[in-house]
């Protein structure tokens, strides 16, 4: 579970920056602030092909680029050993501004060391997460940050986010402050990194997007930051009244509502991925296509099993709604997008009827606080069980970047007005 003071207000001493990338000095001011998640990634045990070999994680510096949503005057970083089976020793960690989104080079003037309870290293217990000490560090909205940490020994079991659609870089030795890496290894995954928070004005808050690969961004552009959640973040920053709203993408490719697939099922990860991100006030739920598709992936089943699955999915939604409301948050239901012709699930008429029944329930007033009708946005009007060709990545299941843009553009910003 993540450690956070999500809703607390505190007096924060801010050292105003002369300009971005030119160090921290100038006058000291004190103002109230709250922590909000400006970036996040769900944690899981990586599949073998997505894990780094132990040799690569021995005496290694890993540098990871993240694209934030909202800006702030200070930051803190969450490092995770959520699925580790033994304590994980991080010997040093730094934050900096990268020169580009697709390379390891940083602006050395922006480099700052992170500390943990005042120390430069941290031992993260098995199954736990550690949040760095806050540091004054102006963060611009929609900018990139580079998080670097050094491991002396590999984790007993890796905790990561394989579907990063962003490149991470690694070299042997402690190079957390290095301006660039020489001949680094690289992997399009995030490792042991779960959240970045910024200090913002009172009233600031975050929206969590709970979902599967369509939220995670399968078929989005690597290092392009064009998932539907990224599009939403841009719109929030460009609209009056929502510039202090952060977006935390808690999508996992292959995720299910009811069973563990890639990553824990949605109900099992609810506390860590929905409730724990700093400053969460709203939740968007886009889950269920993998449950529906998985039922018949290996062959058709009886109508009774179809009906039972629909009931179980709706019960899971009700659980999410009740748990969100119990914490005073608002929850928005997103309709499940079409997947007829999918090369992976091969859905038939009964599966399409299941999807229709689930979407009808989502749209019915009295369940969710509001509905985001992604199905209507991306479906082909002539073949409503299929994605519109212009929005289809080619596998007839995942939207293309154009489809993700249409989805992000369709989220009503009025949902986040206070």
Sine and cosine of phi, psi and omega as CSV:
sin_phi,cos_phi,sin_psi,cos_psi,sin_omega,cos_omega
0.00,0.00,0.61,-0.79,-0.02,-1.00
-0.98,0.20,0.55,-0.83,0.05,-1.00
-0.99,-0.11,0.80,-0.60,-0.05,-1.00
-0.40,-0.92,0.51,-0.86,0.20,-0.98
-0.95,-0.32,0.90,0.44,-0.26,-0.97
-0.84,0.55,-0.65,0.76,-0.15,-0.99
-0.94,-0.34,0.11,0.99,-0.09,-1.00
-0.98,0.20,0.55,-0.84,0.12,-0.99
-0.95,-0.32,0.67,-0.74,-0.06,-1.00
-0.57,-0.82,0.30,-0.95,0.08,-1.00
-1.00,0.06,0.85,-0.52,-0.05,-1.00
-0.88,-0.48,0.78,-0.63,0.05,-1.00
-1.00,0.05,0.89,-0.45,-0.09,-1.00
-0.96,-0.28,0.79,-0.61,0.15,-0.99
-1.00,-0.07,0.95,-0.32,-0.09,-1.00
-0.92,0.39,0.64,-0.77,-0.01,-1.00
-0.99,0.13,0.65,-0.76,0.10,-0.99
-0.88,0.48,-0.71,0.71,0.11,-0.99
-0.25,-0.97,0.32,-0.95,-0.04,-1.00
-0.88,0.47,0.79,-0.61,0.07,-1.00
1.00,0.06,0.12,0.99,-0.03,-1.00
-0.85,-0.52,0.59,0.81,0.10,-1.00
0.99,0.11,0.03,-1.00,-0.09,-1.00
-0.83,-0.56,0.87,-0.50,0.11,-0.99
-0.34,-0.94,-0.63,-0.77,-0.01,-1.00
0.95,0.32,-0.33,-0.94,-0.19,-0.98
-0.97,0.23,0.35,-0.94,0.04,-1.00
-0.97,-0.25,0.76,-0.65,0.03,-1.00
-0.75,-0.67,0.38,-0.92,0.03,-1.00
-0.85,-0.52,0.77,-0.64,0.05,-1.00
-0.49,-0.87,0.43,-0.90,0.04,-1.00
-0.92,0.40,0.52,-0.86,0.02,-1.00
-0.47,-0.88,0.32,-0.95,0.11,-0.99
-0.78,-0.63,0.42,-0.91,0.08,-1.00
-1.00,0.00,0.71,-0.70,0.14,-0.99
-0.73,-0.68,0.52,-0.86,0.09,-1.00
-0.97,0.25,0.86,-0.50,0.06,-1.00
-0.99,-0.17,-0.25,0.97,0.06,-1.00
-0.41,-0.91,0.56,-0.83,0.06,-1.00
-0.37,-0.93,0.35,-0.94,0.06,-1.00
-0.53,-0.85,0.75,-0.67,0.03,-1.00
-0.92,0.38,0.57,-0.82,-0.04,-1.00
-0.98,-0.18,0.51,-0.86,0.03,-1.00
-0.38,-0.93,0.13,-0.99,0.15,-0.99
-1.00,0.09,0.85,-0.52,-0.05,-1.00
-0.94,0.33,0.55,-0.83,0.15,-0.99
-0.91,0.42,0.35,-0.94,-0.10,-0.99
-0.81,0.59,-0.66,0.75,-0.05,-1.00
-0.95,0.30,-0.24,0.97,-0.01,-1.00
-0.96,-0.29,0.03,1.00,0.03,-1.00
-1.00,-0.08,0.54,-0.84,0.10,-1.00
-0.99,0.11,0.65,-0.76,0.06,-1.00
-0.86,0.51,0.48,-0.88,-0.02,-1.00
-0.83,0.56,-0.59,0.81,-0.02,-1.00
-0.89,0.45,-0.57,0.82,0.00,-1.00
-0.95,0.30,-0.37,0.93,-0.04,-1.00
-0.97,-0.25,0.29,0.96,0.07,-1.00
-0.98,-0.19,0.82,-0.57,-0.07,-1.00
0.74,0.67,0.90,0.43,-0.13,-0.99
-0.74,-0.67,0.56,-0.83,0.20,-0.98
-0.95,-0.30,0.80,-0.60,0.04,-1.00
-0.94,-0.34,0.80,-0.61,0.04,-1.00
-0.90,-0.44,0.82,-0.57,-0.11,-0.99
-0.81,-0.58,0.71,-0.71,-0.03,-1.00
-0.98,-0.19,0.79,-0.62,0.05,-1.00
-0.82,-0.57,0.52,-0.85,-0.03,-1.00
-0.95,-0.32,0.92,-0.38,-0.10,-1.00
-0.99,0.12,0.25,-0.97,0.04,-1.00
-0.98,-0.20,-0.98,0.20,0.00,-1.00
-1.00,0.09,0.42,-0.91,0.05,-1.00
-0.99,-0.11,0.08,-1.00,0.00,-1.00
-0.17,-0.98,0.03,-1.00,-0.08,-1.00
-0.99,-0.12,-0.25,0.97,-0.03,-1.00
-0.49,-0.87,0.24,-0.97,0.00,-1.00
-0.57,-0.82,0.26,-0.97,0.19,-0.98
-0.52,-0.85,0.43,-0.90,-0.12,-0.99
-0.84,-0.54,0.68,-0.73,0.05,-1.00
-0.98,-0.19,0.85,-0.52,0.11,-0.99
-0.95,-0.30,0.65,-0.76,-0.20,-0.98
-0.85,-0.53,0.67,-0.75,0.20,-0.98
-0.81,-0.59,0.61,0.79,-0.17,-0.99
-0.84,0.54,-0.58,0.81,-0.03,-1.00
-0.94,-0.35,0.16,0.99,0.06,-1.00
-0.94,0.34,0.50,-0.87,0.01,-1.00
-0.97,-0.24,-0.10,0.99,0.06,-1.00
-0.62,-0.78,0.33,-0.94,0.05,-1.00
-0.83,0.55,0.55,-0.83,-0.02,-1.00
-0.90,-0.43,0.84,-0.54,-0.02,-1.00
-0.99,-0.12,0.91,-0.40,0.15,-0.99
-0.98,-0.20,0.91,-0.41,-0.16,-0.99
-0.99,0.15,-0.42,0.91,0.05,-1.00
-0.28,-0.96,0.43,-0.90,0.01,-1.00
-0.50,-0.87,0.61,-0.79,-0.02,-1.00
-0.71,-0.70,0.36,-0.93,0.13,-0.99
-0.84,-0.54,0.59,-0.81,0.02,-1.00
-0.38,-0.93,0.13,-0.99,0.09,-1.00
-0.98,-0.18,0.85,-0.53,0.02,-1.00
-0.96,0.27,0.43,-0.90,0.03,-1.00
-0.96,0.28,-0.57,0.82,0.07,-1.00
-0.60,-0.80,0.18,-0.98,-0.01,-1.00
-0.98,0.17,-0.24,0.97,-0.14,-0.99
-0.85,-0.53,0.49,0.87,0.05,-1.00
-0.50,-0.87,0.29,-0.96,-0.09,-1.00
-1.00,0.07,-0.17,0.99,-0.10,-1.00
-0.94,0.35,0.63,-0.78,0.03,-1.00
-0.84,-0.54,0.29,-0.96,0.18,-0.98
-0.99,0.16,0.93,-0.38,-0.10,-1.00
-0.89,0.45,-0.45,0.89,0.01,-1.00
-0.93,0.38,-0.34,0.94,-0.03,-1.00
-1.00,-0.07,-0.08,1.00,-0.12,-0.99
-0.95,0.31,0.76,-0.65,0.04,-1.00
-0.69,-0.73,0.60,-0.80,0.09,-1.00
-0.98,0.20,0.59,-0.81,0.13,-0.99
-0.99,-0.15,0.49,-0.87,0.06,-1.00
-0.78,-0.62,0.29,-0.96,-0.03,-1.00
-0.70,-0.71,0.94,-0.35,-0.11,-0.99
0.80,0.60,0.60,0.80,0.06,-1.00
1.00,0.07,-0.14,0.99,-0.03,-1.00
-0.98,-0.19,0.43,-0.90,0.01,-1.00
-0.99,0.15,-0.24,0.97,0.04,-1.00
-0.84,-0.54,0.18,-0.98,-0.01,-1.00
-0.49,-0.87,0.63,-0.78,0.13,-0.99
-0.96,-0.30,0.94,-0.34,-0.05,-1.00
-1.00,-0.04,0.87,-0.49,-0.01,-1.00
-0.87,0.48,0.38,-0.92,0.07,-1.00
-0.85,0.52,0.72,-0.69,0.03,-1.00
0.98,0.19,0.14,0.99,-0.12,-0.99
-0.88,-0.47,0.05,-1.00,0.05,-1.00
-0.70,-0.72,0.51,-0.86,0.06,-1.00
-0.82,-0.58,0.67,-0.74,0.04,-1.00
-0.96,-0.27,0.75,-0.66,-0.01,-1.00
-0.93,0.37,0.34,-0.94,0.12,-0.99
-0.90,0.44,0.60,-0.80,0.03,-1.00
-0.90,0.43,0.59,-0.81,0.12,-0.99
-0.74,-0.67,0.61,-0.79,0.13,-0.99
-0.91,0.41,0.85,-0.52,-0.09,-1.00
-0.30,-0.95,0.99,-0.13,-0.03,-1.00
-0.86,0.50,0.79,-0.62,-0.01,-1.00
-0.87,-0.49,0.84,-0.54,0.05,-1.00
-0.99,0.15,0.61,-0.79,0.08,-1.00
-0.85,0.52,0.59,-0.81,0.09,-1.00
0.88,0.47,0.45,0.89,0.03,-1.00
-0.97,-0.23,0.10,-0.99,0.02,-1.00
-0.96,-0.28,0.56,-0.83,0.11,-0.99
-0.81,-0.59,0.52,-0.85,0.08,-1.00
-0.93,-0.38,0.87,-0.50,0.06,-1.00
-0.96,-0.27,0.86,-0.52,0.00,-1.00
-0.87,-0.49,0.70,-0.71,0.12,-0.99
-0.63,-0.78,0.39,-0.92,-0.01,-1.00
-0.90,-0.43,0.72,-0.70,0.10,-0.99
-0.93,-0.37,0.72,-0.69,0.11,-0.99
-0.99,0.10,-0.50,0.87,0.02,-1.00
-0.67,-0.74,0.49,-0.87,-0.04,-1.00
-0.94,0.35,0.43,-0.90,0.10,-0.99
-0.90,0.43,0.55,-0.83,0.04,-1.00
-0.88,0.47,-0.57,0.82,0.16,-0.99
-0.57,-0.82,0.77,-0.64,-0.09,-1.00
-0.94,0.33,0.57,-0.82,0.20,-0.98
-0.90,-0.44,0.81,-0.59,-0.10,-0.99
-0.40,-0.92,0.02,-1.00,0.16,-0.99
-0.78,-0.63,1.00,-0.10,-0.11,-0.99
-0.89,0.46,-0.55,0.83,-0.11,-0.99
-1.00,0.03,0.78,0.62,-0.12,-0.99
-0.95,0.33,-0.53,0.85,-0.19,-0.98
0.79,0.61,0.52,0.86,0.05,-1.00
-0.54,-0.84,0.56,-0.83,-0.08,-1.00
-1.00,-0.04,0.75,-0.67,0.14,-0.99
-0.95,-0.32,0.47,-0.88,-0.12,-0.99
-0.82,-0.58,0.56,-0.83,0.00,-1.00
-0.55,-0.84,0.58,-0.82,0.06,-1.00
-0.62,-0.78,0.42,-0.91,0.05,-1.00
-0.98,0.21,0.51,-0.86,-0.05,-1.00
1.00,-0.08,0.19,-0.98,0.02,-1.00
-1.00,0.03,0.98,-0.19,-0.05,-1.00
-0.83,-0.56,0.51,0.86,-0.09,-1.00
-0.88,0.47,-0.47,0.88,-0.01,-1.00
-0.99,-0.17,0.07,1.00,-0.06,-1.00
-0.91,0.42,0.65,-0.76,0.03,-1.00
-0.92,0.40,-0.54,0.84,0.03,-1.00
-0.47,-0.88,0.25,-0.97,0.05,-1.00
-0.96,-0.28,0.65,-0.76,0.05,-1.00
-0.99,-0.10,0.85,-0.52,0.02,-1.00
0.75,0.66,0.82,0.57,-0.04,-1.00
-0.97,0.23,0.39,-0.92,0.28,-0.96
-0.98,0.20,0.32,-0.95,0.01,-1.00
-0.55,-0.83,0.46,-0.89,0.01,-1.00
-0.47,-0.88,0.65,-0.76,0.01,-1.00
-1.00,0.05,0.87,0.49,0.04,-1.00
-0.57,-0.82,0.37,-0.93,0.20,-0.98
-0.97,-0.24,0.56,-0.83,-0.06,-1.00
-0.80,-0.60,0.80,-0.60,0.15,-0.99
0.84,0.54,0.36,0.93,-0.06,-1.00
-0.82,-0.58,0.86,-0.51,-0.15,-0.99
-0.87,-0.49,-0.39,0.92,-0.08,-1.00
-0.25,-0.97,0.51,-0.86,0.22,-0.98
-0.81,-0.59,0.79,-0.62,0.03,-1.00
-0.94,-0.34,0.50,-0.87,0.14,-0.99
-0.82,-0.58,0.45,-0.89,0.11,-0.99
-1.00,0.04,0.79,-0.62,-0.06,-1.00
-0.72,-0.69,0.01,-1.00,-0.04,-1.00
-0.94,0.34,0.40,-0.92,0.09,-1.00
-0.82,0.58,0.65,-0.76,-0.06,-1.00
0.99,-0.13,-0.28,0.96,0.06,-1.00
-0.92,0.40,0.45,-0.89,-0.05,-1.00
-0.33,-0.95,0.13,-0.99,-0.01,-1.00
-0.81,-0.59,0.43,-0.90,0.14,-0.99
-0.93,-0.36,0.73,-0.68,0.06,-1.00
-0.98,-0.19,0.76,-0.65,0.10,-1.00
-0.97,-0.24,0.95,-0.31,-0.02,-1.00
-1.00,-0.10,0.87,-0.50,-0.07,-1.00
-0.23,-0.97,-0.21,-0.98,-0.02,-1.00
-0.94,-0.33,-0.55,-0.84,-0.09,-1.00
-0.91,0.40,-0.41,0.91,0.00,-1.00
-0.95,0.31,-0.48,0.88,0.14,-0.99
-0.99,0.10,-0.63,0.78,0.04,-1.00
-0.87,0.49,-0.51,0.86,0.10,-0.99
0.96,-0.28,0.47,0.88,0.07,-1.00
-0.82,0.58,0.77,-0.64,-0.04,-1.00
0.99,0.13,0.03,1.00,0.18,-0.98
-0.95,0.30,0.20,-0.98,-0.07,-1.00
-0.99,0.16,0.82,-0.57,0.05,-1.00
-0.86,0.51,0.79,-0.61,-0.05,-1.00
0.90,0.43,0.22,0.97,-0.03,-1.00
-0.99,-0.14,-0.29,0.96,0.03,-1.00
0.78,0.62,0.83,0.56,0.01,-1.00
-0.81,-0.58,0.54,0.84,0.18,-0.98
-0.93,0.36,0.25,-0.97,0.01,-1.00
-0.91,0.42,-0.50,0.86,0.04,-1.00
-0.93,0.37,-0.55,0.84,0.07,-1.00
-0.92,0.39,-0.66,0.75,0.04,-1.00
-0.88,0.47,-0.68,0.73,0.05,-1.00
-0.87,0.49,-0.69,0.73,-0.01,-1.00
-0.87,0.50,-0.66,0.75,0.03,-1.00
-0.89,0.46,-0.71,0.70,-0.01,-1.00
-0.89,0.46,-0.64,0.77,0.03,-1.00
-0.88,0.47,-0.62,0.79,-0.01,-1.00
-0.95,0.30,-0.43,0.90,-0.04,-1.00
-1.00,-0.06,-0.08,1.00,-0.03,-1.00
-0.98,-0.22,0.53,-0.85,0.05,-1.00
-0.95,0.30,0.75,-0.66,0.08,-1.00
1.00,-0.08,-0.06,1.00,-0.01,-1.00
-0.77,-0.64,0.24,0.97,-0.03,-1.00
-0.92,0.39,-0.30,0.96,0.00,-1.00
-0.98,-0.18,0.41,0.91,0.04,-1.00
-0.96,-0.27,0.87,-0.49,0.06,-1.00
-1.00,-0.02,0.35,-0.94,0.02,-1.00
-0.83,-0.56,0.82,-0.58,0.03,-1.00
-0.90,-0.43,0.93,-0.37,-0.02,-1.00
-0.99,0.11,0.94,-0.35,0.01,-1.00
-0.92,-0.38,0.71,0.71,0.09,-1.00
-1.00,-0.02,0.57,-0.82,0.09,-1.00
-0.76,-0.65,0.83,-0.56,0.05,-1.00
-0.86,0.51,0.75,-0.66,0.01,-1.00
0.99,0.16,0.14,0.99,-0.08,-1.00
-0.95,0.30,0.51,-0.86,0.00,-1.00
-0.85,-0.52,0.38,-0.92,0.17,-0.98
-0.96,0.28,-0.66,0.75,-0.28,-0.96
-0.96,-0.29,-0.44,0.90,-0.07,-1.00
-0.73,-0.69,0.42,-0.91,0.08,-1.00
-0.96,0.29,0.79,-0.62,0.10,-1.00
-0.85,-0.53,-0.94,-0.33,0.19,-0.98
-1.00,0.00,0.95,-0.30,-0.12,-0.99
1.00,0.05,0.32,-0.95,0.02,-1.00
-0.89,0.46,0.45,-0.89,0.03,-1.00
-0.88,0.48,0.31,-0.95,-0.14,-0.99
-0.86,0.50,-0.61,0.79,0.02,-1.00
-0.94,0.34,-0.59,0.81,-0.02,-1.00
-0.93,0.36,-0.52,0.85,-0.02,-1.00
-0.99,-0.15,0.19,0.98,-0.09,-1.00
-0.87,0.50,-0.75,0.66,-0.07,-1.00
-0.89,0.45,-0.72,0.70,-0.08,-1.00
-0.97,0.26,-0.55,0.83,-0.14,-0.99
-0.98,-0.20,-0.36,0.93,-0.02,-1.00
-0.95,-0.30,-0.77,0.64,-0.10,-1.00
-0.99,0.14,-0.52,0.86,-0.17,-0.99
-0.99,0.15,-0.50,0.86,-0.01,-1.00
-0.80,0.60,0.63,-0.78,-0.12,-0.99
-0.89,0.46,0.74,-0.67,0.12,-0.99
0.95,0.31,0.28,0.96,-0.04,-1.00
-0.88,0.47,0.72,-0.69,0.05,-1.00
-0.78,-0.63,-0.42,0.91,-0.03,-1.00
-0.73,-0.68,0.49,-0.87,0.00,-1.00
-0.73,-0.68,0.77,-0.64,0.13,-0.99
-0.95,-0.31,0.79,-0.61,-0.04,-1.00
-0.94,-0.35,0.90,-0.44,0.11,-0.99
-0.77,-0.64,0.99,0.13,-0.05,-1.00
-0.66,-0.75,0.51,-0.86,0.13,-0.99
0.72,-0.69,-0.38,0.92,-0.06,-1.00
-0.90,0.43,-0.54,0.84,0.01,-1.00
-0.96,0.29,-0.54,0.84,0.10,-0.99
-0.91,0.41,-0.72,0.69,-0.02,-1.00
-0.90,0.43,-0.72,0.69,-0.04,-1.00
-0.94,0.35,-0.58,0.82,-0.05,-1.00
-0.92,0.39,-0.42,0.91,-0.04,-1.00
-0.86,0.51,-0.62,0.78,-0.11,-0.99
-0.87,-0.49,0.29,0.96,-0.05,-1.00
-0.87,0.50,-0.57,0.82,-0.03,-1.00
-0.99,-0.17,0.14,0.99,0.01,-1.00
0.61,-0.79,0.39,-0.92,-0.03,-1.00
-0.92,0.38,0.48,-0.88,0.03,-1.00
-0.81,-0.58,0.05,-1.00,-0.10,-0.99
-0.95,0.32,0.42,-0.91,0.09,-1.00
-0.84,0.55,-0.54,0.84,0.00,-1.00
-0.90,0.44,-0.63,0.78,0.02,-1.00
-0.94,0.33,-0.56,0.83,0.10,-0.99
-0.88,0.48,-0.74,0.67,-0.02,-1.00
-0.89,0.46,-0.63,0.78,0.00,-1.00
-0.91,0.42,-0.65,0.76,0.00,-1.00
-0.90,0.44,-0.69,0.73,0.02,-1.00
-0.85,0.52,-0.70,0.72,0.02,-1.00
-0.87,0.49,-0.66,0.75,-0.02,-1.00
-0.92,0.40,-0.64,0.77,0.03,-1.00
-0.89,0.45,-0.71,0.70,-0.01,-1.00
-0.91,0.41,-0.59,0.81,0.06,-1.00
-0.90,0.43,-0.62,0.79,0.03,-1.00
-0.91,0.42,-0.68,0.73,0.08,-1.00
-0.84,0.54,-0.70,0.71,-0.01,-1.00
-0.88,0.48,-0.62,0.78,0.06,-1.00
-0.88,0.47,-0.71,0.70,0.00,-1.00
-0.88,0.47,-0.72,0.69,-0.01,-1.00
-0.86,0.51,-0.74,0.68,-0.03,-1.00
-0.90,0.43,-0.65,0.76,-0.02,-1.00
-0.94,0.33,-0.61,0.79,0.07,-1.00
-0.90,0.44,-0.73,0.68,-0.03,-1.00
-0.91,0.41,-0.53,0.85,0.01,-1.00
-0.89,0.46,-0.37,0.93,0.01,-1.00
-0.97,-0.22,0.22,0.98,0.09,-1.00
0.96,0.27,0.36,0.93,-0.01,-1.00
-0.98,-0.22,0.24,-0.97,0.08,-1.00
-0.96,-0.29,0.56,-0.83,-0.08,-1.00
-0.75,-0.66,0.74,-0.67,-0.05,-1.00
-0.90,-0.43,0.76,-0.65,-0.01,-1.00
-1.00,-0.04,0.78,-0.62,0.06,-1.00
-0.97,-0.23,0.76,-0.65,0.00,-1.00
-0.94,0.35,0.50,-0.87,-0.05,-1.00
-0.98,0.21,0.76,-0.65,-0.08,-1.00
-0.98,0.19,0.36,-0.93,-0.08,-1.00
-0.92,0.40,0.44,-0.90,0.04,-1.00
-0.58,-0.81,0.29,0.96,0.05,-1.00
-0.87,0.49,0.66,-0.75,-0.07,-1.00
1.00,0.07,0.03,1.00,-0.01,-1.00
-0.82,0.57,0.75,-0.66,0.03,-1.00
-0.97,0.26,-0.17,0.98,-0.06,-1.00
-0.97,-0.23,-0.71,0.71,-0.10,-0.99
-0.98,-0.18,-0.42,0.91,0.01,-1.00
0.78,0.62,0.80,0.60,-0.06,-1.00
-0.93,0.37,0.62,-0.79,0.06,-1.00
-0.97,-0.25,-0.14,-0.99,-0.04,-1.00
-0.85,0.53,-0.60,0.80,-0.01,-1.00
-0.93,0.37,-0.62,0.79,0.04,-1.00
-0.92,0.39,-0.61,0.79,0.07,-1.00
-0.91,0.41,-0.61,0.80,0.08,-1.00
-0.90,0.44,-0.60,0.80,0.07,-1.00
-0.89,0.46,-0.72,0.69,0.00,-1.00
-0.88,0.48,-0.67,0.75,0.03,-1.00
-0.88,0.47,-0.67,0.74,0.00,-1.00
-0.90,0.43,-0.67,0.74,0.01,-1.00
-0.90,0.43,-0.70,0.71,-0.01,-1.00
-0.91,0.41,-0.57,0.82,0.06,-1.00
-0.88,0.48,-0.65,0.76,0.02,-1.00
-0.91,0.41,-0.68,0.73,0.01,-1.00
-0.86,0.51,-0.66,0.75,-0.05,-1.00
-0.97,0.25,-0.27,0.96,-0.07,-1.00
-0.95,0.31,0.82,-0.58,0.02,-1.00
-0.85,0.52,0.53,-0.85,0.04,-1.00
0.98,-0.20,-0.12,0.99,0.04,-1.00
-0.98,-0.18,-0.98,0.18,0.06,-1.00
-0.99,0.12,0.31,-0.95,0.05,-1.00
-0.94,0.33,-0.44,0.90,0.08,-1.00
-0.30,-0.95,0.27,-0.96,-0.04,-1.00
-0.86,-0.51,0.70,-0.72,0.14,-0.99
-0.92,-0.38,0.94,-0.33,-0.21,-0.98
-1.00,-0.02,0.96,0.29,0.02,-1.00
-0.89,0.46,-0.56,0.83,0.03,-1.00
-0.83,0.56,-0.75,0.66,-0.01,-1.00
-0.90,0.43,-0.54,0.84,-0.06,-1.00
-0.94,0.34,-0.69,0.73,-0.18,-0.98
-0.97,-0.26,-0.09,1.00,-0.05,-1.00
-0.98,0.20,0.40,-0.92,0.07,-1.00
-0.99,0.17,0.89,-0.46,-0.03,-1.00
-0.85,0.53,-0.49,0.87,0.00,-1.00
-0.99,0.14,-0.40,0.92,0.02,-1.00
-0.66,-0.76,0.98,0.20,-0.16,-0.99
-0.91,0.41,-0.13,0.99,0.10,-1.00
-1.00,0.04,0.03,1.00,-0.05,-1.00
-0.82,-0.57,0.45,-0.89,0.15,-0.99
-0.92,0.38,0.58,-0.81,0.15,-0.99
-0.85,0.52,0.75,-0.66,-0.06,-1.00
-0.78,0.62,-0.61,0.80,-0.01,-1.00
-0.92,0.39,-0.32,0.95,-0.03,-1.00
-0.95,-0.31,0.11,0.99,-0.08,-1.00
-0.99,-0.10,0.80,-0.61,0.03,-1.00
-0.94,0.35,-0.27,0.96,-0.02,-1.00
0.86,-0.51,-0.30,0.96,0.02,-1.00
-0.99,-0.16,0.02,1.00,0.07,-1.00
0.90,0.44,0.32,0.95,0.04,-1.00
-0.77,-0.64,-0.71,0.70,-0.04,-1.00
-0.98,-0.20,0.70,-0.71,0.10,-0.99
-0.90,0.43,0.37,-0.93,0.13,-0.99
-1.00,0.09,0.11,-0.99,0.11,-0.99
-0.80,0.61,-0.59,0.81,0.05,-1.00
-0.91,0.41,-0.62,0.79,0.06,-1.00
-0.91,0.42,-0.66,0.75,0.04,-1.00
-0.90,0.44,-0.60,0.80,0.04,-1.00
-0.90,0.45,-0.68,0.73,0.02,-1.00
-0.88,0.47,-0.62,0.78,0.03,-1.00
-0.91,0.42,-0.76,0.65,-0.01,-1.00
-0.89,0.46,-0.57,0.82,0.03,-1.00
-0.94,0.33,-0.36,0.93,-0.09,-1.00
-1.00,0.06,-0.19,0.98,-0.02,-1.00
-0.96,0.27,0.86,-0.51,-0.02,-1.00
-0.93,0.38,0.85,-0.52,-0.02,-1.00
-0.93,0.37,-0.36,0.93,0.04,-1.00
-0.87,0.49,-0.35,0.94,0.04,-1.00
-0.89,0.46,-0.41,0.91,-0.12,-0.99
-0.95,-0.33,0.17,0.99,0.06,-1.00
-0.99,0.16,0.65,-0.76,0.02,-1.00
-0.96,-0.29,0.00,0.00,0.00,0.00
